[in-house]
Amino acid sequence: MNMISKEEVKHIADLARLGLGEKEAEKFGKDLSSILDYIAQLKEVDVSGIEPTTHSVLLENAVREDEKKDPNPEDANKIIEAAPAREGRYVKVKSVF
């Protein structure tokens, strides 16, 4: 286990604008060292035959063609008639601002 020095931990904490006490600096030094050791283990794995991926699950977009649909005047009339407030063929809504 490569121990990160307290000075390095305090420097990292200063860069991140974190205030650390002595006990916290020691604890984070151990934690950061164990993380870096694990990353070193991962670097040793041979991945030369593995194709890089951007996601662990193969996903494909579900797309459809854009189609112009002619509006059904009966549906439009039903919606306008069901509106609580209307003016002519327009549905009135409360102002946002």
N, CA, C and O atoms as a GROMACS GRO file, in nm:
protein
  388
    1MET      N    1   0.086  -0.118   0.000
    1MET     CA    2   0.000   0.000   0.000
    1MET      C    3   0.090   0.124   0.000
    1MET      O    4   0.166   0.146   0.094
    2ASN      N    5   0.080   0.203  -0.104
    2ASN     CA    6   0.156   0.327  -0.112
    2ASN      C    7   0.081   0.436  -0.036
    2ASN      O    8  -0.027   0.478  -0.076
    3MET      N    9   0.139   0.479   0.073
    3MET     CA   10   0.073   0.578   0.156
    3MET      C   11   0.097   0.717   0.098
    3MET      O   12   0.210   0.755   0.069
    4ILE      N   13  -0.011   0.791   0.082
    4ILE     CA   14  -0.001   0.930   0.039
    4ILE      C   15   0.031   1.012   0.164
    4ILE      O   16  -0.030   0.993   0.269
    5SER      N   17   0.124   1.103   0.152
    5SER     CA   18   0.166   1.182   0.268
    5SER      C   19   0.056   1.280   0.309
    5SER      O   20  -0.031   1.316   0.231
    6LYS      N   21   0.065   1.322   0.434
    6LYS     CA   22  -0.031   1.420   0.486
    6LYS      C   23  -0.022   1.551   0.409
    6LYS      O   24  -0.122   1.620   0.388
    7GLU      N   25   0.100   1.585   0.367
    7GLU     CA   26   0.119   1.709   0.291
    7GLU      C   27   0.044   1.702   0.158
    7GLU      O   28  -0.018   1.799   0.115
    8GLU      N   29   0.051   1.586   0.093
    8GLU     CA   30  -0.021   1.570  -0.034
    8GLU      C   31  -0.172   1.577  -0.013
    8GLU      O   32  -0.244   1.639  -0.092
    9VAL      N   33  -0.220   1.514   0.094
    9VAL     CA   34  -0.363   1.519   0.125
    9VAL      C   35  -0.405   1.662   0.154
    9VAL      O   36  -0.510   1.706   0.107
   10LYS      N   37  -0.325   1.735   0.231
   10LYS     CA   38  -0.359   1.874   0.262
   10LYS      C   39  -0.356   1.962   0.137
   10LYS      O   40  -0.437   2.053   0.122
   11HIS      N   41  -0.261   1.933   0.047
   11HIS     CA   42  -0.255   2.008  -0.080
   11HIS      C   43  -0.381   1.982  -0.163
   11HIS      O   44  -0.439   2.076  -0.218
   12ILE      N   45  -0.422   1.856  -0.171
   12ILE     CA   46  -0.544   1.822  -0.245
   12ILE      C   47  -0.665   1.889  -0.180
   12ILE      O   48  -0.753   1.941  -0.248
   13ALA      N   49  -0.669   1.887  -0.046
   13ALA     CA   50  -0.780   1.950   0.027
   13ALA      C   51  -0.781   2.101   0.001
   13ALA      O   52  -0.888   2.159  -0.014
   14ASP      N   53  -0.665   2.163  -0.003
   14ASP     CA   54  -0.659   2.307  -0.033
   14ASP      C   55  -0.710   2.336  -0.173
   14ASP      O   56  -0.783   2.433  -0.195
   15LEU      N   57  -0.673   2.251  -0.269
   15LEU     CA   58  -0.721   2.270  -0.407
   15LEU      C   59  -0.873   2.257  -0.414
   15LEU      O   60  -0.939   2.326  -0.492
   16ALA      N   61  -0.929   2.167  -0.331
   16ALA     CA   62  -1.074   2.145  -0.330
   16ALA      C   63  -1.144   2.239  -0.232
   16ALA      O   64  -1.266   2.230  -0.213
   17ARG      N   65  -1.068   2.327  -0.170
   17ARG     CA   66  -1.123   2.423  -0.073
   17ARG      C   67  -1.191   2.352   0.044
   17ARG      O   68  -1.299   2.390   0.088
   18LEU      N   69  -1.124   2.246   0.094
   18LEU     CA   70  -1.175   2.171   0.208
   18LEU      C   71  -1.084   2.194   0.327
   18LEU      O   72  -0.962   2.196   0.314
   19GLY      N   73  -1.143   2.212   0.442
   19GLY     CA   74  -1.065   2.224   0.564
   19GLY      C   75  -1.058   2.089   0.632
   19GLY      O   76  -1.161   2.033   0.670
   20LEU      N   77  -0.936   2.035   0.649
   20LEU     CA   78  -0.918   1.904   0.711
   20LEU      C   79  -0.834   1.917   0.837
   20LEU      O   80  -0.737   1.993   0.842
   21GLY      N   81  -0.873   1.841   0.938
   21GLY     CA   82  -0.792   1.831   1.059
   21GLY      C   83  -0.687   1.722   1.041
   21GLY      O   84  -0.682   1.657   0.936
   22GLU      N   85  -0.604   1.702   1.142
   22GLU     CA   86  -0.497   1.603   1.135
   22GLU      C   87  -0.553   1.461   1.120
   22GLU      O   88  -0.505   1.382   1.038
   23LYS      N   89  -0.656   1.429   1.200
   23LYS     CA   90  -0.714   1.294   1.193
   23LYS      C   91  -0.779   1.270   1.058
   23LYS      O   92  -0.767   1.162   1.001
   24GLU      N   93  -0.847   1.372   1.007
   24GLU     CA   94  -0.912   1.358   0.876
   24GLU      C   95  -0.808   1.342   0.765
   24GLU      O   96  -0.828   1.263   0.673
   25ALA      N   97  -0.700   1.416   0.773
   25ALA     CA   98  -0.594   1.406   0.672
   25ALA      C   99  -0.534   1.267   0.672
   25ALA      O  100  -0.505   1.211   0.566
   26GLU      N  101  -0.514   1.210   0.790
   26GLU     CA  102  -0.460   1.074   0.799
   26GLU      C  103  -0.558   0.972   0.741
   26GLU      O  104  -0.519   0.882   0.666
   27LYS      N  105  -0.686   0.987   0.776
   27LYS     CA  106  -0.788   0.894   0.727
   27LYS      C  107  -0.800   0.903   0.575
   27LYS      O  108  -0.802   0.800   0.507
   28PHE      N  109  -0.807   1.025   0.521
   28PHE     CA  110  -0.820   1.040   0.377
   28PHE      C  111  -0.694   0.995   0.304
   28PHE      O  112  -0.701   0.949   0.191
   29GLY      N  113  -0.579   1.009   0.369
   29GLY     CA  114  -0.455   0.958   0.310
   29GLY      C  115  -0.462   0.808   0.290
   29GLY      O  116  -0.424   0.757   0.185
   30LYS      N  117  -0.512   0.736   0.392
   30LYS     CA  118  -0.528   0.591   0.380
   30LYS      C  119  -0.631   0.556   0.272
   30LYS      O  120  -0.609   0.467   0.191
   31ASP      N  121  -0.744   0.629   0.273
   31ASP     CA  122  -0.849   0.601   0.175
   31ASP      C  123  -0.801   0.626   0.032
   31ASP      O  124  -0.824   0.543  -0.057
   32LEU      N  125  -0.735   0.738   0.010
   32LEU     CA  126  -0.684   0.769  -0.124
   32LEU      C  127  -0.578   0.669  -0.168
   32LEU      O  128  -0.572   0.632  -0.285
   33SER      N  129  -0.495   0.625  -0.074
   33SER     CA  130  -0.393   0.525  -0.107
   33SER      C  131  -0.457   0.394  -0.150
   33SER      O  132  -0.412   0.332  -0.247
   34SER      N  133  -0.561   0.351  -0.080
   34SER     CA  134  -0.626   0.225  -0.117
   34SER      C  135  -0.696   0.238  -0.252
   34SER      O  136  -0.698   0.143  -0.330
   35ILE      N  137  -0.751   0.354  -0.283
   35ILE     CA  138  -0.813   0.377  -0.414
   35ILE      C  139  -0.708   0.370  -0.524
   35ILE      O  140  -0.729   0.306  -0.627
   36LEU      N  141  -0.594   0.436  -0.502
   36LEU     CA  142  -0.488   0.436  -0.603
   36LEU      C  143  -0.428   0.296  -0.620
   36LEU      O  144  -0.390   0.259  -0.732
   37ASP      N  145  -0.419   0.219  -0.512
   37ASP     CA  146  -0.371   0.081  -0.523
   37ASP      C  147  -0.466  -0.003  -0.606
   37ASP      O  148  -0.422  -0.085  -0.687
   38TYR      N  149  -0.597   0.017  -0.588
   38TYR     CA  150  -0.695  -0.058  -0.666
   38TYR      C  151  -0.687  -0.019  -0.814
   38TYR      O  152  -0.699  -0.105  -0.902
   39ILE      N  153  -0.667   0.107  -0.842
   39ILE     CA  154  -0.653   0.152  -0.981
   39ILE      C  155  -0.528   0.090  -1.043
   39ILE      O  156  -0.528   0.054  -1.161
   40ALA      N  157  -0.421   0.077  -0.965
   40ALA     CA  158  -0.299   0.013  -1.015
   40ALA      C  159  -0.327  -0.133  -1.050
   40ALA      O  160  -0.275  -0.184  -1.149
   41GLN      N  161  -0.409  -0.202  -0.969
   41GLN     CA  162  -0.447  -0.340  -1.000
   41GLN      C  163  -0.525  -0.346  -1.131
   41GLN      O  164  -0.503  -0.435  -1.212
   42LEU      N  165  -0.615  -0.252  -1.151
   42LEU     CA  166  -0.695  -0.250  -1.273
   42LEU      C  167  -0.608  -0.226  -1.396
   42LEU      O  168  -0.638  -0.279  -1.504
   43LYS      N  169  -0.502  -0.148  -1.382
   43LYS     CA  170  -0.413  -0.119  -1.494
   43LYS      C  171  -0.337  -0.244  -1.539
   43LYS      O  172  -0.293  -0.251  -1.654
   44GLU      N  173  -0.322  -0.342  -1.450
   44GLU     CA  174  -0.250  -0.464  -1.483
   44GLU      C  175  -0.332  -0.562  -1.566
   44GLU      O  176  -0.276  -0.655  -1.624
   45VAL      N  177  -0.461  -0.544  -1.573
   45VAL     CA  178  -0.549  -0.635  -1.646
   45VAL      C  179  -0.528  -0.616  -1.796
   45VAL      O  180  -0.523  -0.504  -1.846
   46ASP      N  181  -0.516  -0.730  -1.868
   46ASP     CA  182  -0.498  -0.726  -2.013
   46ASP      C  183  -0.634  -0.708  -2.080
   46ASP      O  184  -0.718  -0.798  -2.074
   47VAL      N  185  -0.653  -0.594  -2.143
   47VAL     CA  186  -0.780  -0.565  -2.211
   47VAL      C  187  -0.757  -0.543  -2.360
   47VAL      O  188  -0.837  -0.478  -2.427
   48SER      N  189  -0.648  -0.598  -2.411
   48SER     CA  190  -0.613  -0.573  -2.551
   48SER      C  191  -0.717  -0.630  -2.648
   48SER      O  192  -0.735  -0.573  -2.756
   49GLY      N  193  -0.785  -0.739  -2.615
   49GLY     CA  194  -0.883  -0.798  -2.706
   49GLY      C  195  -1.025  -0.753  -2.682
   49GLY      O  196  -1.118  -0.807  -2.741
   50ILE      N  197  -1.043  -0.654  -2.596
   50ILE     CA  198  -1.177  -0.609  -2.561
   50ILE      C  199  -1.204  -0.475  -2.627
   50ILE      O  200  -1.125  -0.381  -2.616
   51GLU      N  201  -1.318  -0.467  -2.697
   51GLU     CA  202  -1.354  -0.343  -2.765
   51GLU      C  203  -1.408  -0.242  -2.664
   51GLU      O  204  -1.490  -0.276  -2.579
   52PRO      N  205  -1.362  -0.118  -2.672
   52PRO     CA  206  -1.411  -0.015  -2.578
   52PRO      C  207  -1.561   0.008  -2.595
   52PRO      O  208  -1.614   0.000  -2.706
   53THR      N  209  -1.627   0.037  -2.485
   53THR     CA  210  -1.770   0.067  -2.488
   53THR      C  211  -1.795   0.199  -2.417
   53THR      O  212  -1.713   0.245  -2.338
   54THR      N  213  -1.909   0.257  -2.446
   54THR     CA  214  -1.947   0.379  -2.376
   54THR      C  215  -2.050   0.352  -2.268
   54THR      O  216  -2.078   0.438  -2.184
   55HIS      N  217  -2.106   0.231  -2.270
   55HIS     CA  218  -2.210   0.196  -2.174
   55HIS      C  219  -2.204   0.046  -2.151
   55HIS      O  220  -2.171  -0.029  -2.242
   56SER      N  221  -2.236   0.002  -2.032
   56SER     CA  222  -2.227  -0.140  -2.002
   56SER      C  223  -2.342  -0.220  -2.063
   56SER      O  224  -2.332  -0.341  -2.079
   57VAL      N  225  -2.450  -0.152  -2.095
   57VAL     CA  226  -2.565  -0.218  -2.156
   57VAL      C  227  -2.580  -0.166  -2.298
   57VAL      O  228  -2.581  -0.046  -2.321
   58LEU      N  229  -2.591  -0.258  -2.393
   58LEU     CA  230  -2.606  -0.215  -2.532
   58LEU      C  231  -2.747  -0.162  -2.553
   58LEU      O  232  -2.844  -0.237  -2.546
   59LEU      N  233  -2.755  -0.035  -2.578
   59LEU     CA  234  -2.884   0.031  -2.598
   59LEU      C  235  -2.891   0.085  -2.739
   59LEU      O  236  -2.791   0.127  -2.796
   60GLU      N  237  -3.008   0.084  -2.794
   60GLU     CA  238  -3.031   0.145  -2.924
   60GLU      C  239  -3.148   0.241  -2.910
   60GLU      O  240  -3.243   0.216  -2.837
   61ASN      N  241  -3.139   0.351  -2.983
   61ASN     CA  242  -3.248   0.447  -2.980
   61ASN      C  243  -3.370   0.388  -3.050
   61ASN      O  244  -3.359   0.328  -3.157
   62ALA      N  245  -3.484   0.407  -2.989
   62ALA     CA  246  -3.609   0.368  -3.052
   62ALA      C  247  -3.660   0.491  -3.125
   62ALA      O  248  -3.716   0.581  -3.064
   63VAL      N  249  -3.641   0.494  -3.254
   63VAL     CA  250  -3.680   0.611  -3.332
   63VAL      C  251  -3.790   0.574  -3.429
   63VAL      O  252  -3.807   0.457  -3.466
   64ARG      N  253  -3.863   0.671  -3.468
   64ARG     CA  254  -3.968   0.651  -3.568
   64ARG      C  255  -3.958   0.763  -3.670
   64ARG      O  256  -3.898   0.867  -3.644
   65GLU      N  257  -4.014   0.740  -3.782
   65GLU     CA  258  -4.016   0.842  -3.885
   65GLU      C  259  -4.112   0.953  -3.846
   65GLU      O  260  -4.219   0.927  -3.790
   66ASP      N  261  -4.075   1.075  -3.875
   66ASP     CA  262  -4.166   1.186  -3.854
   66ASP      C  263  -4.269   1.184  -3.965
   66ASP      O  264  -4.237   1.182  -4.083
   67GLU      N  265  -4.393   1.184  -3.924
   67GLU     CA  266  -4.501   1.181  -4.021
   67GLU      C  267  -4.594   1.299  -3.998
   67GLU      O  268  -4.627   1.333  -3.884
   68LYS      N  269  -4.635   1.359  -4.104
   68LYS     CA  270  -4.734   1.464  -4.093
   68LYS      C  271  -4.870   1.398  -4.090
   68LYS      O  272  -4.905   1.319  -4.178
   69LYS      N  273  -4.947   1.431  -3.988
   69LYS     CA  274  -5.082   1.376  -3.977
   69LYS      C  275  -5.180   1.490  -3.995
   69LYS      O  276  -5.166   1.597  -3.935
   70ASP      N  277  -5.278   1.466  -4.076
   70ASP     CA  278  -5.382   1.567  -4.094
   70ASP      C  279  -5.469   1.570  -3.970
   70ASP      O  280  -5.515   1.466  -3.923
   71PRO      N  281  -5.492   1.690  -3.916
   71PRO     CA  282  -5.574   1.698  -3.795
   71PRO      C  283  -5.719   1.658  -3.823
   71PRO      O  284  -5.776   1.690  -3.927
   72ASN      N  285  -5.774   1.590  -3.728
   72ASN     CA  286  -5.914   1.551  -3.738
   72ASN      C  287  -5.998   1.664  -3.680
   72ASN      O  288  -5.988   1.692  -3.560
   73PRO      N  289  -6.079   1.730  -3.760
   73PRO     CA  290  -6.157   1.844  -3.709
   73PRO      C  291  -6.252   1.805  -3.596
   73PRO      O  292  -6.281   1.887  -3.509
   74GLU      N  293  -6.300   1.683  -3.596
   74GLU     CA  294  -6.391   1.639  -3.488
   74GLU      C  295  -6.317   1.637  -3.354
   74GLU      O  296  -6.370   1.681  -3.252
   75ASP      N  297  -6.193   1.585  -3.355
   75ASP     CA  298  -6.114   1.582  -3.231
   75ASP      C  299  -6.086   1.724  -3.181
   75ASP      O  300  -6.098   1.751  -3.061
   76ALA      N  301  -6.050   1.813  -3.272
   76ALA     CA  302  -6.024   1.952  -3.234
   76ALA      C  303  -6.148   2.015  -3.174
   76ALA      O  304  -6.138   2.086  -3.074
   77ASN      N  305  -6.262   1.991  -3.232
   77ASN     CA  306  -6.387   2.047  -3.177
   77ASN      C  307  -6.417   1.992  -3.038
   77ASN      O  308  -6.461   2.066  -2.951
   78LYS      N  309  -6.393   1.864  -3.017
   78LYS     CA  310  -6.417   1.803  -2.885
   78LYS      C  311  -6.327   1.867  -2.779
   78LYS      O  312  -6.370   1.895  -2.667
   79ILE      N  313  -6.201   1.890  -2.816
   79ILE     CA  314  -6.108   1.951  -2.720
   79ILE      C  315  -6.149   2.093  -2.688
   79ILE      O  316  -6.148   2.133  -2.572
   80ILE      N  317  -6.185   2.169  -2.789
   80ILE     CA  318  -6.225   2.309  -2.768
   80ILE      C  319  -6.353   2.315  -2.685
   80ILE      O  320  -6.365   2.400  -2.597
   81GLU      N  321  -6.447   2.227  -2.713
   81GLU     CA  322  -6.573   2.226  -2.637
   81GLU      C  323  -6.551   2.185  -2.492
   81GLU      O  324  -6.625   2.229  -2.404
   82ALA      N  325  -6.451   2.103  -2.465
   82ALA     CA  326  -6.425   2.056  -2.329
   82ALA      C  327  -6.346   2.157  -2.247
   82ALA      O  328  -6.339   2.144  -2.125
   83ALA      N  329  -6.288   2.257  -2.310
   83ALA     CA  330  -6.208   2.357  -2.239
   83ALA      C  331  -6.296   2.441  -2.148
   83ALA      O  332  -6.406   2.479  -2.187
   84PRO      N  333  -6.249   2.471  -2.027
   84PRO     CA  334  -6.331   2.551  -1.936
   84PRO      C  335  -6.347   2.695  -1.980
   84PRO      O  336  -6.448   2.759  -1.949
   85ALA      N  337  -6.250   2.748  -2.052
   85ALA     CA  338  -6.259   2.886  -2.101
   85ALA      C  339  -6.210   2.886  -2.245
   85ALA      O  340  -6.105   2.830  -2.277
   86ARG      N  341  -6.287   2.950  -2.331
   86ARG     CA  342  -6.248   2.956  -2.471
   86ARG      C  343  -6.295   3.087  -2.532
   86ARG      O  344  -6.385   3.154  -2.481
   87GLU      N  345  -6.232   3.120  -2.640
   87GLU     CA  346  -6.269   3.240  -2.714
   87GLU      C  347  -6.265   3.203  -2.861
   87GLU      O  348  -6.157   3.187  -2.919
   88GLY      N  349  -6.380   3.190  -2.921
   88GLY     CA  350  -6.387   3.144  -3.060
   88GLY      C  351  -6.335   3.002  -3.070
   88GLY      O  352  -6.383   2.913  -3.000
   89ARG      N  353  -6.238   2.980  -3.157
   89ARG     CA  354  -6.179   2.846  -3.174
   89ARG      C  355  -6.050   2.831  -3.095
   89ARG      O  356  -5.971   2.741  -3.123
   90TYR      N  357  -6.026   2.917  -2.996
   90TYR     CA  358  -5.905   2.913  -2.917
   90TYR      C  359  -5.938   2.879  -2.772
   90TYR      O  360  -6.041   2.921  -2.719
   91VAL      N  361  -5.849   2.804  -2.708
   91VAL     CA  362  -5.862   2.773  -2.567
   91VAL      C  363  -5.790   2.882  -2.489
   91VAL      O  364  -5.674   2.911  -2.514
   92LYS      N  365  -5.861   2.944  -2.393
   92LYS     CA  366  -5.800   3.049  -2.312
   92LYS      C  367  -5.730   2.985  -2.192
   92LYS      O  368  -5.783   2.895  -2.126
   93VAL      N  369  -5.610   3.034  -2.165
   93VAL     CA  370  -5.535   2.988  -2.048
   93VAL      C  371  -5.492   3.109  -1.967
   93VAL      O  372  -5.489   3.221  -2.018
   94LYS      N  373  -5.459   3.086  -1.840
   94LYS     CA  374  -5.412   3.194  -1.756
   94LYS      C  375  -5.274   3.235  -1.802
   94LYS      O  376  -5.196   3.154  -1.850
   95SER      N  377  -5.246   3.364  -1.786
   95SER     CA  378  -5.113   3.413  -1.826
   95SER      C  379  -5.008   3.356  -1.732
   95SER      O  380  -5.035   3.332  -1.614
   96VAL      N  381  -4.889   3.336  -1.784
   96VAL     CA  382  -4.780   3.278  -1.706
   96VAL      C  383  -4.710   3.385  -1.624
   96VAL      O  384  -4.670   3.359  -1.510
   97PHE      N  385  -4.694   3.502  -1.679
   97PHE     CA  386  -4.618   3.606  -1.612
   97PHE      C  387  -4.708   3.704  -1.543
   97PHE      O  388  -4.660   3.799  -1.481
   0.00000   0.00000   0.00000
